[in-house]
Amino acid sequence: MDSRSVLVTGGTSGIGKAVVNYFCQKGDNVWALSRSASSYKREAVNHHLVNCDVTDEQSVKSAVDQIVTEIKELSLAKVSIVIHCAGYGIAGAAEDTPIADVKAQFETNYFGVLRVNRALLPYLREEKNSLIVILGSIAGRISIPFQSHYASTKFALEAYVEALRIEAKKFNIKATIVEAGDTKTSFTNNRTLTFPKGSVYLEQGKKSVDKMAHDEQSGYSPTKVAKVIYTLSLKKNPPIRVAVGFSYKLLMFLKRLLPDFVAEFIISKMYLPKS
């Protein structure tokens, strides 16, 4: 297979970094985008670093322009794959999470994807076959307590991918969302708690978040997700969505079969520990 040009947002930590490393190992030319890219060193000749803040329109445009220029100077294949891994989590009650925190969550997790795609789609249309991969979450299909706003960003991306696939089909652009489950990364420690002082949800909420953190740190390696994404990049017709790991595939299957009230009962038992 000829070397491809791949762009990865959030490419210096967590799943994004694992994706960058795995694609580089497979011989692709990969541009890792992040706000702190300049503080990292290239790990291989096909590993490139670009500063980019996905919440800033001009930053995204400058990053894409830089990548396009570098590709021309190095006589490499045009960008044909973009993998969206930039994102972070907040945890708080649906009622009292400050609106500013909710908006910030959407600016990165959802609007960040839109900004990058708006800048890249004109270039992706130039290729015979291009692929957009968005890192979603099981939380984008099953919302859990004290993660309602994070889950909302992932639910929104599910809808976005479904529409994008139909709109971009005539240009041979594929789009797919990868639904990761509990993964052992720095995402856990970087989660922002948004419980205001005196919140009536604080005690139960912190216990619930502790359960999430334990599950994440007991989860699979980010390389597992990277391998799934790489396999998808080789498919002629990747699916709309794919869950990572057998247990999560089974969970998604059961969710389609179980009545909503049963699913709600199970999630409540899992994430609302008794005092």
C-alpha positions as CSV (number, residue, x, y, z in Angstrom):
1,M,0.0,0.0,0.0
2,D,1.3,3.5,-0.9
3,S,2.0,5.8,2.0
4,R,-0.9,8.0,2.8
5,S,-1.2,11.5,4.4
6,V,-3.1,11.5,7.6
7,L,-4.2,14.3,9.9
8,V,-4.9,13.5,13.6
9,T,-6.4,16.1,16.0
10,G,-5.5,15.7,19.6
11,G,-2.4,13.8,18.4
12,T,0.0,14.3,21.3
13,S,-1.8,12.5,24.1
14,G,-4.2,9.6,24.8
15,I,-5.9,7.8,22.0
16,G,-4.8,10.5,19.5
17,K,-1.1,9.8,20.3
18,A,-1.7,6.1,20.0
19,V,-3.3,6.6,16.6
20,V,-0.4,8.8,15.4
21,N,2.2,6.2,16.5
22,Y,0.3,3.3,15.0
23,F,-0.2,4.9,11.6
24,C,3.4,6.0,11.5
25,Q,4.6,2.5,12.3
26,K,2.5,1.3,9.3
27,G,4.3,3.8,7.0
28,D,1.8,6.6,6.6
29,N,2.8,10.2,6.9
30,V,1.0,11.6,9.9
31,W,0.4,15.1,11.1
32,A,-0.4,15.3,14.8
33,L,-2.3,18.4,15.7
34,S,-2.6,19.8,19.2
35,R,-2.3,23.1,21.1
36,S,1.0,21.9,22.6
37,A,2.6,20.3,19.5
38,S,5.6,22.6,19.6
39,S,6.7,21.2,22.9
40,Y,7.1,17.7,21.5
41,K,9.7,16.2,19.3
42,R,9.2,14.2,16.0
43,E,9.7,10.5,16.7
44,A,10.1,9.5,13.0
45,V,10.7,11.0,9.6
46,N,7.0,10.5,8.8
47,H,5.8,12.0,12.1
48,H,4.9,15.7,11.8
49,L,3.7,18.1,14.5
50,V,1.5,21.1,14.0
51,N,0.2,23.6,16.6
52,C,-3.6,23.8,16.4
53,D,-6.4,24.9,18.7
54,V,-9.6,23.3,17.3
55,T,-11.7,25.9,19.2
56,D,-10.1,28.7,17.1
57,E,-11.1,29.2,13.4
58,Q,-7.9,30.9,12.4
59,S,-5.7,28.4,14.2
60,V,-7.4,25.6,12.3
61,K,-7.1,27.4,9.0
62,S,-3.4,28.1,9.6
63,A,-2.7,24.5,10.6
64,V,-4.4,23.1,7.5
65,D,-2.6,25.6,5.2
66,Q,0.7,24.6,6.8
67,I,0.0,20.9,6.2
68,V,-1.0,21.4,2.6
69,T,2.2,23.4,2.0
70,E,4.4,20.8,3.7
71,I,2.8,18.0,1.6
72,K,3.6,19.9,-1.6
73,E,7.2,20.7,-0.5
74,L,7.8,17.0,0.4
75,S,6.0,15.7,-2.7
76,L,3.7,13.5,-0.6
77,A,0.2,12.2,-1.2
78,K,-2.5,14.7,-0.5
79,V,-4.5,14.4,2.7
80,S,-7.0,11.7,2.4
81,I,-7.7,10.7,6.0
82,V,-8.6,12.9,9.0
83,I,-9.0,11.4,12.4
84,H,-10.7,13.5,15.1
85,C,-9.3,12.7,18.6
86,A,-9.3,16.1,20.2
87,G,-11.6,16.2,23.2
88,Y,-12.0,16.2,26.9
89,G,-14.6,15.4,29.6
90,I,-16.5,17.3,32.2
91,A,-18.5,15.7,35.0
92,G,-21.3,17.4,36.8
93,A,-25.0,17.3,37.4
94,A,-27.3,18.1,34.5
95,E,-29.0,20.8,36.6
96,D,-26.1,22.8,38.0
97,T,-23.2,22.5,35.6
98,P,-22.3,26.1,34.7
99,I,-23.4,26.9,31.1
100,A,-19.9,28.3,30.4
101,D,-18.4,24.8,31.0
102,V,-21.0,23.2,28.8
103,K,-20.3,25.6,26.0
104,A,-16.5,25.0,26.3
105,Q,-17.2,21.2,26.1
106,F,-19.1,21.6,22.9
107,E,-16.5,24.1,21.5
108,T,-13.8,21.3,21.6
109,N,-15.7,18.1,21.3
110,Y,-18.3,19.0,18.7
111,F,-17.5,22.4,17.0
112,G,-13.9,21.5,16.9
113,V,-14.7,18.6,14.6
114,L,-16.8,21.0,12.4
115,R,-14.1,23.6,12.1
116,V,-11.5,21.1,11.0
117,N,-13.8,19.4,8.5
118,R,-14.9,22.7,7.0
119,A,-11.2,23.5,6.4
120,L,-10.3,20.1,5.1
121,L,-13.3,19.0,3.0
122,P,-12.3,21.0,-0.1
123,Y,-9.0,19.0,-0.1
124,L,-10.7,15.7,0.7
125,R,-13.0,16.2,-2.3
126,E,-9.9,16.3,-4.6
127,E,-9.1,12.7,-3.7
128,K,-10.8,9.6,-5.2
129,N,-11.4,8.1,-1.8
130,S,-11.2,10.0,1.4
131,L,-12.1,9.1,5.0
132,I,-13.2,11.0,8.1
133,V,-13.0,9.2,11.4
134,I,-14.5,10.7,14.5
135,L,-13.6,9.3,17.9
136,G,-16.9,9.0,19.6
137,S,-17.8,7.1,22.8
138,I,-20.2,4.5,24.1
139,A,-21.5,7.5,26.0
140,G,-22.7,8.8,22.6
141,R,-25.2,5.9,22.6
142,I,-25.8,5.4,26.3
143,S,-25.8,8.5,28.5
144,I,-24.7,8.0,32.1
145,P,-25.4,10.1,35.2
146,F,-23.1,13.1,35.8
147,Q,-21.9,12.9,32.2
148,S,-24.9,14.3,30.5
149,H,-23.1,17.2,28.8
150,Y,-20.1,15.1,27.7
151,A,-22.5,12.5,26.4
152,S,-24.4,15.2,24.6
153,T,-21.4,16.2,22.6
154,K,-20.9,12.5,21.6
155,F,-24.6,12.1,20.7
156,A,-24.3,15.1,18.5
157,L,-21.4,13.6,16.7
158,E,-23.4,10.4,16.0
159,A,-26.0,12.5,14.2
160,Y,-23.4,14.6,12.4
161,V,-21.7,11.5,11.0
162,E,-25.0,10.0,9.7
163,A,-25.8,13.2,7.8
164,L,-22.2,13.8,6.6
165,R,-22.0,10.3,5.0
166,I,-25.0,11.0,2.9
167,E,-24.0,14.5,1.9
168,A,-20.4,13.5,1.0
169,K,-21.1,10.2,-0.7
170,K,-21.2,11.8,-4.2
171,F,-17.6,12.9,-3.6
172,N,-16.5,9.4,-2.5
173,I,-15.8,10.7,1.1
174,K,-16.6,8.2,3.8
175,A,-17.3,9.0,7.4
176,T,-17.4,6.8,10.4
177,I,-17.6,7.1,14.2
178,V,-15.6,4.9,16.5
179,E,-17.3,4.3,19.8
180,A,-14.6,3.7,22.4
181,G,-15.4,2.4,25.8
182,D,-13.3,2.6,29.0
183,T,-9.8,3.3,27.9
184,K,-6.7,3.8,30.1
185,T,-5.4,7.2,29.2
186,S,-4.8,10.7,30.8
187,F,-8.5,11.5,29.9
188,T,-9.4,10.3,33.4
189,N,-7.1,12.7,35.3
190,N,-7.9,15.5,32.9
191,R,-11.7,15.3,33.5
192,T,-13.1,18.6,34.9
193,L,-15.5,18.4,37.8
194,T,-18.2,21.0,37.5
195,F,-20.1,20.6,40.8
196,P,-20.7,24.1,42.2
197,K,-20.1,24.6,45.9
198,G,-23.0,23.3,47.9
199,S,-24.5,21.3,45.1
200,V,-27.1,18.8,46.3
201,Y,-25.6,16.3,43.8
202,L,-22.0,16.6,45.0
203,E,-21.7,13.5,47.3
204,Q,-23.5,11.1,44.9
205,G,-21.8,12.7,41.9
206,K,-18.3,12.2,43.2
207,K,-19.0,8.6,43.9
208,S,-20.3,8.1,40.4
209,V,-17.3,9.8,38.9
210,D,-15.0,7.6,41.0
211,K,-16.6,4.5,39.6
212,M,-16.1,5.9,36.0
213,A,-12.4,6.6,36.8
214,H,-11.9,3.1,38.1
215,D,-13.4,1.5,35.1
216,E,-11.4,3.7,32.7
217,Q,-8.1,3.0,34.4
218,S,-9.0,-0.7,34.3
219,G,-9.9,-0.5,30.7
220,Y,-8.1,-1.4,27.5
221,S,-5.0,0.2,26.0
222,P,-5.4,3.2,23.6
223,T,-3.5,1.1,21.1
224,K,-6.5,-1.1,20.8
225,V,-8.6,1.8,19.6
226,A,-5.8,2.8,17.2
227,K,-5.7,-0.6,15.6
228,V,-9.5,-0.5,15.1
229,I,-9.2,2.9,13.4
230,Y,-6.3,1.7,11.2
231,T,-8.4,-1.4,10.1
232,L,-11.3,1.0,9.3
233,S,-8.9,3.1,7.1
234,L,-8.2,0.1,4.9
235,K,-11.9,-0.7,4.3
236,K,-13.5,0.3,1.0
237,N,-16.8,0.9,2.7
238,P,-16.4,1.4,6.5
239,P,-19.5,1.2,8.6
240,I,-21.3,4.2,10.0
241,R,-20.2,3.3,13.5
242,V,-18.1,0.6,15.3
243,A,-17.8,-0.1,19.0
244,V,-14.4,-1.1,20.3
245,G,-14.2,-4.4,22.1
246,F,-16.5,-7.4,22.3
247,S,-18.2,-6.4,25.5
248,Y,-19.1,-3.0,24.1
249,K,-20.3,-4.5,20.8
250,L,-22.5,-6.8,22.9
251,L,-23.7,-3.8,25.0
252,M,-24.7,-1.9,21.9
253,F,-26.5,-5.0,20.6
254,L,-28.4,-5.4,23.8
255,K,-29.4,-1.8,23.9
256,R,-31.2,-2.2,20.6
257,L,-33.2,-5.1,22.1
258,L,-33.9,-4.0,25.7
259,P,-36.7,-1.7,26.5
260,D,-35.5,1.8,27.6
261,F,-36.6,1.4,31.2
262,V,-34.5,-1.8,31.5
263,A,-31.4,0.0,30.2
264,E,-32.1,2.9,32.5
265,F,-32.3,0.5,35.5
266,I,-29.0,-1.2,34.6
267,I,-27.1,2.1,34.2
268,S,-28.6,3.4,37.5
269,K,-27.3,0.3,39.3
270,M,-23.9,0.7,37.8
271,Y,-23.3,4.4,38.3
272,L,-25.4,5.4,41.3
273,P,-23.7,3.6,44.2
274,K,-25.6,3.7,47.5
275,S,-24.4,6.0,50.2
